[in-house]
């Protein structure tokens, strides 16, 4: 019988059906470039954490039984102070500790994570490891979470990359909650039949929802914006999981009621205020979109871990609605910190007059960050900010059944512009664009691959601004209908 891991245990507690599917190989593993990249980054952070202890002993064997036996041998050797990947087995469960530090007759357990802040999921991870270690007879003094230090900068000593939080109290409290689940989870995941799924608020973000309880549900109630757990429970307890089944008497906010009404009727409704918002545009208009990146370990000096910064932009220029007169673009050299060059080019490419049309507040936030980084460019950059018109505010005036309460460009475009699509692009999402640039900057691609990826990044960003042009047209057409 194969060992039960932390991933299976924690997921089964959240949803026995998901845990069963995970344990029995019914869930397709996410192998997207973004997921693989961040998994690799986590491994790199773990490797750097081990470099802080040159005398550490690495339990680097693939077989869990062998690893657990080797861990016991190493623990018995009083000369060993540090252990990496110490392995513990109790029953069908296996757990591995990132770092163990000897403290007399007991040990400190250190969990290494590549994030900046303590999260509940980190506490849960450490609670599982602690529980299995304790059940196997291992004595633990303190439970520490080792995170990335936001103040770290390139050139600093390696120890400055990390900060530690003592989470012993919170972890032990969760260990008490987890302990009764050991036998229950073991039973669930090893049963022959898949457990019958029960709807919970966690289904909203579950990758299996459409293959599980939501398989035959058209417009699930999760599409209602900001649906509270209390409201979800009230609906699901009555067997209501589709928006079409929500009774008129059910209490919803005005915005939620509008979304439900729109989906049920299948009709588009426009808030009159949209005309005022669209009338804010001064021609010529410059449709602007940034792509950005961020990494755990800074790519360049003066940047901190996970600092977000623009790496490219696209600008479509129109002298009137829908009439494109030009296109300008920029992409940084991944080997250099090109933020100031980007800022200067941006100022020049956006000229001095006309609205700058962005989608959401993101571009404004990024330009503000450039102002802080380069005070000598603050005046012309602030002048750009004053010209920004947020197209998404106008989109939010449209109640469209295909929007399902959302207004991201990826949702709005196929609903309003049927002849323009991201399908077929090598890069078709901001998360992928972020990762691709980071990989180029970290030397993970050949020069030939870099040139190809640059072209793909430019094509993606260009489509973003073209999409804004076309959506703007359709919004104005809706006003005339």
N, C-alpha and C positions, 0 to 999 in steps of 0.2 A: 504494500500500500504506500503510495507516494505521500511525502510530508505535506502538512498544511502550513502555508506561509502567512505572514502578516497581511499581505494583500487579500488573501482569501478570507481570513478571519474578520478583518475590519469591514470588508464589503458585505459579508454574510450578516453581520450585526445590523448593518444599514438596510439590507434587503436580502432575505434568504434565497430568493429566486435568482438574483444577480450572482450571489456567492456560489450557488449550485452550478450555474452556467459557467462561471469562471473556473471552478475546480474541475469541471467535466469537459473543458475544452470547447464550449459552445459559443464563446465570445471571441471574435476576431480581434487580435491585438492591433492597437493603433501603431502603424508604422509610418505615419506622415513625417515629412522632413522636420517639421517643427518639434514633434514629440521626440524623435531620435536625437535631434540637436540638443534639446534641454536635458535629455537623459545623459548624453555624453558630457555636458557641462557639469552635471551633478557628480559624475564619476571623476572628472578632473578636479573638482573641489575636494572630493574625498581623498584623492591622491596627494593634493597639496597639504591637507590636514595631517596626513601620515608623515609628511616630510618634517613636521615639527618635532617628531620623536625618532631620531636616527636609531635608537636602541630598541625600537618596537619590534615585536615578533608578529609576522603576518601569517594568519591561519589561511593560507591560500591553496586550499584543496577543494575540488568540485563536489565530492561526495559528502553529503551532510553527516552521515554516521561517522565517517573517518574524521571529518572536521571537528565534530563534537568530542570524539575521543582524544584528538590532538589537543584541543582546548583544555581538557581536563589535565592532561600531562603538563602543559605549559603552566597552568594555574598552580600546579603542585611544585613547580620550580621557583623557589623563593628569590632566585636571582633575576627573574623576569619581572620588569616593572610595568611594561606597556604591552598590550595585546591588540592587534587589529583583526577585525572580523571574527572575534570569538563566537563560537557556535554552541547553541544549547538546544537540547531536545527533551521534550516531555510528552509522553503519549505519541500522538501523530503530529505534534506541532514542532516546528523548528524556528529558531530566531537567531539573528546575527547582530552583534553589537559592533558599531563602527570602531570605537576606541574604548578600551578598558584600562584604567589606571589604578595600580595597586595602592591601597591605603591600609597598611598593616595587614589584618586578617580579612579585610573586605576590599571592595573595589568601587571606584567611581565609574559610572557608565556614561559615555559621551556619544551623543547622536549628532552627526554632522549633516547640516542642511545648507543648501545654496541660497536660501532666502535671506531677507533682512530683518524680519520680525517674527516673534513667537506666534504660532497659530495653533488652533485647537487640533488640527490634523497632526501637528508635530507632537503634541502631548499624547495623542492616541498612538502614534508610532512608537514612542518611547514606552508607553504603558504596556503595549503588547510585548516588546522585547524584555522589559523588566519582569512581566508576569511569567513568561516562559523561563527566563533565567532563574528566577526565584523558585519556581516549581521544580527545577532540576537541581536545586540545592545550592545555587550560587548566591553569595552574600554581597549586597550592594549598599554602599554608603550614601552616595549622592548621585543624582541623575541630572546631567548637564546637557544643554542644547547649545551647540556651536554653530553660529550663524556668520554671515558675511558682515563685515564692518563697513557701514556707509561712508565713513571718513577715510577709508583706505584710498591711496593713490599710488600709481606706478612708481617704483623706485623705493618704496618703503619696505622695511623688513617683512618677511613672510608672516611673522606672528601678528603684524598689524592688520592682516587681511581678515582676522576672525575676532569675534566677541562671543562670550559665553554667558548663558543665563542658567541659574540654578532652578530647575523645575521640579525638584524632588517632591514637594508637597502636592502639587497639582497632578503629577504623574501617579503617585501612590493612591490618590483619591480615585483616579480613573482605573487603576489596577483593581480596586475593590469592585468597581462596576463591571469590569471585564471578566473577572474570575468565574462567575456563574455561567458565562456563555461558552466556556471551553467545551463542555460535553454537548451543549445544544448545537453549536456550530459543527462539531464533528459529526453529529447525527444528521443534520440537514444536508451537508455536502456529500455524505456517503450513502444517502438514501438512493434507491433505484429510480424513483419517480421525482421529477422536477417539482419543487414546492409551488403551490398555487400562488401567483403574484397578488399582492395587496397594494392598492394605490396609496402612495404617500406623497408628501410635498417634494421628496427627493427624486421622484420620477421626472420632474421638470427638466433636470439636467442630466438624466441618465441616457447613456449612449444606446441602451437597449430598448428604450421606450417604444419605438415604432415597430420593433420585432417582438414586443412583449405585450403588456397590458394595453398599449395604445395602437395595436396593430390595425384595428378596424374603426378607430375613432377619427372622425373628421372634425377638424378644428377643436382640439382638446382645450379644456378650460385653462390650461397653462398659458394660452395665448392672451388671456386677460391681463393687462398690465398691472403689476404690483399686487397680484392676488395674494392675500395673506394666508398663512397656514390655517388660521381659524376658518376663513371662508372656504378654503379648499376642503377642509375636513367636513364642514357642513354640507357641501355639495356631494363629495365622494361618499359620505355615509348614506346618502340617498340614492347612490348608484349613478350620480350625474357626473360624467367625465367629458361630455361634449357640450360646447357652447350652445348648440341647437336645443339642448334639453333643459337649459336653465329657465326656470319659471319667471314670469314678469315680476312676481312679488319678491324675488330674492334681492336682498339689499346689496347694492353696488355703488361705487362712487360715480359721479357724473361722467368722468372720462371712461371708466370701465363700462358703464351702461352704453355709452356711445359706441365703443368697440363691439360689444355684444350685438347691439342693434344693427350695426353695419354688416357684420358677418351673417347674421340671420336673414337680413333682407337682400344681401348681395348687391346693394346699391351704393354708389359713391356719393358722399356728401361733402360739401365744402363750407368751411367757416368763412364768413364774409371778410374777416380780418386779413385773409390771405392776400387780397388785392392791395391793401395798404403795405404789407410787407414786400410784395413784389415791386411795388412802386418806389421802393427805396433805392433800387438799382439805378446807377448813373452810368450811361454809356460813354466810351467803350468800357466793357466789362472784362475782367481778367479772372478766369476760373482757375483757382489754385488748389493743389493737393500736394501734401508732403508724404514721403515715406520716411520712416525712422528706424532706428535700431537701439538695442540696449543689451548689455552683457553683464554677467556676474563679475568678472574681472575686467576692469576698464581696458578699452582698446588703446587709449591715448592718454598722455599726461593731462592733468587738470580736470579729468573726468572721474567721477566716483562710480562705484558699483551700481548697476542698473540705471544710471543716468540716461534719460531718453534724449536723443538728439537727431535732427533731420539729416538724412543722407542723400536725398534727392527731391526734386519737385518737378511738377508738370504745370504748365500754364496754357490754357486755350484762351485766345483773345477774340471777342466778338464786338463788332461796331453797332450791332443791333441784335435783337432776339434771334438766336439760331444761325446767324450769319458769321461763320468763322473766318477771321482775317489773318490769323497767325497762330503759331504754336511755338512755345519756348520751353526748354527743359534743361535740367542740370543733374548730374550724378557725381558724387564725390570719388576721389581716389581712395580706395579702401586702406591704403598703406599710410595715409596721412589724416590728421585732424583737419578737415576742410570746412569746419563750421563758419569761420570768418569769410572764407572765399564764397561759400554758399550764400551767406548773408549779403555780401556786396553784390553778387550776381542777382540775387532776388530783388534787391532795391532797384537795380538797373532794369531788370526784365519786367517789373511791374509799373514802370514809368511813373508819372507823377499825378495823373488824373484818371478818374473812372473808378467804379466799384471793383473791389476784389471779392469775388464770390467763393466762399468756402462752404464746406459741408460739416456742420457741427462747430464746436468751439475749439477744435483741436489745433487748427492752424494758428489761431490767435495765441493759444498757450505756447506753442513752439516758438513763435516770433518773440513773445515776451521773454522766453528763456534765452534767446539770442541777445536780447537787450541787456540782460543781466550779465551774460558772458562777455559782451563787447560794448562797454559804456560809450566808446567813441562813435558807435553806430546807433546809439539809442534814439536820437532825434529822427533820422530817416526811417528807422524801423517802427517807431511809434506812429509815424505818419501813415505807414501801411496799415497798422492796426485800426486806425480811425476810418479807413475806407472799407473795412471788411463787412460784408453782408452775409449772414448765415442762411443758406438756402434750406437747410433742414427745418428751420422755423416755419417756413412756408409749407414744407411737406407735412408738418405736423397739423396743418389746417385741413389736410385731406383725410377723410375717413373712407378708406378703401378696403373692401373685403379681403383682398389679397395681402394687404399689409399686416393683418392680424395683430394690430396694436403696435407694430414695430415700424421704424422709419430709417433703418440703415440703408445705404445706397444699394447694397446687394439684394435687399428685399424690394425696394422701391423700383429699381430699374426694370426688372422683368414684368412688373405690374403695369408700368406706364409706357415703357419703350420696348416693344416686342421684337424689334429687329436689331437689337444691340445686346451682346452678351459677353460674359467673362469666360464662357465655355471655350475650351481649346487653347487658352493661354497657358504657357508653361508655369507662370506664376500668376495666381488668381486670387490672392488674399494678402492682407497686410501682415499677418503673422508669418507667412512664408517669405515675404519680402524682407522682413526684419531679420529672419534667420539667414537668408542667403547672403545679405550684406555682411553680417557678422562672420560667417564662414569665410568669405573673401578676405576680410580684414585680419582674420586669425591664421591666414596662410593655409587654409584647408582645401584650396583649389589651385590648379595649374593656371598659368597665364592665359592659356587658350580658354579654359573653363570660365575664368573671370570675365573675359570679353563677351562670351556668350551670355553669361548671367547678367551682365550690365545691360545688354540689349533686351533681355527678357524683363528686367526691372523697369527699364524705360517704357517698354510696351505696356506693362501693367499700369504704371502711373499715368501714362497718357490716356488710357481708357477710362481711368477714374475721372479725369477732368472732362473728357468727351461725354461721359455719362451725365455729368452735371449740366452740361450744355443742353443735352437732349431732355433731361428731366425738367429743366427750367422751361423749355418750350412746351412740354406737356402740361405743366402747371398752369401756364397762361391759357392754353387751349381749354382746359377744364373750366376756367372762369367764363369762357365765351359760350359754353354749352348750356 
